């Protein structure tokens, strides 16, 4: 998943994205591989290939929703990757607005998409672009260190493990959230490769938040989902759907998560 800082990640996304025709065709039978929903898979983008990720999350109570567009680009080859996430949030009785943008750099420390074990540490920066007064942003600048690890357990079973810690600055006292914030998160997923083009997955994500002026809180979600892949011309299209279900302090919370990835070459 593609895992920006916790507050920027709280709002997610999905809608169709119009693309120009890519420069060259991808491998026709390319399997689904870097399309987890709530977690990151430790595979950087291939040279010359860009991925456009759209997600939409809607709670089962209330009218609020969150959409986000993430683009992942290889930087001078697959060893380095640069990405950014732009969220759009709809708040009950307020309206729709831009959320807090995140910018990410990831380094392929070990392995790649063809290896049994892959490791790709990430550094993210949170930019307080959302309107705090309207509830679209947290008013905090922050940075997150993340460590995604992907392991092929069996030819048809892959595990992804994530650990991250984020530090967010104190916000302007006028917006209420004045203390510094620390966010720790852990995630684990299993992906069953039932078919190269159809995968079933289950993800579990825990997050602990320590706000200097508001105490501690935590959340835990388990999310079963399914994803599929097909080619439209020279674009690999991967739609998916999941249902994150809250446990523990998050018990009773449930959302609908819709995913759409479009991946293509940008070189001739």
Secondary structure, DSSP 4 states (H G I P E B T S, - for coil): -----HHHHTS--------PPPSSPPPTTPPP-S--SSS--S-PPPTTEEEEEEEEEEESSSS-EEEEEEEEEESSSTTEEEEEEEEEEEETTTEEEE--EEEEEEE--B--TTSSEEEEEEEEEEE--S-TTTTS-----EEEEEEEEEEEEETTEEEEEEEEEEEEPPPPGGGS--S-EEEEEEEEEEEEEEETTEEEEEEEEEEEEEETTTEEEEEEEEEEEEEE-EEETTEEEEEEEEEEEEEGGGTT-BEEEEEEEEEEE---
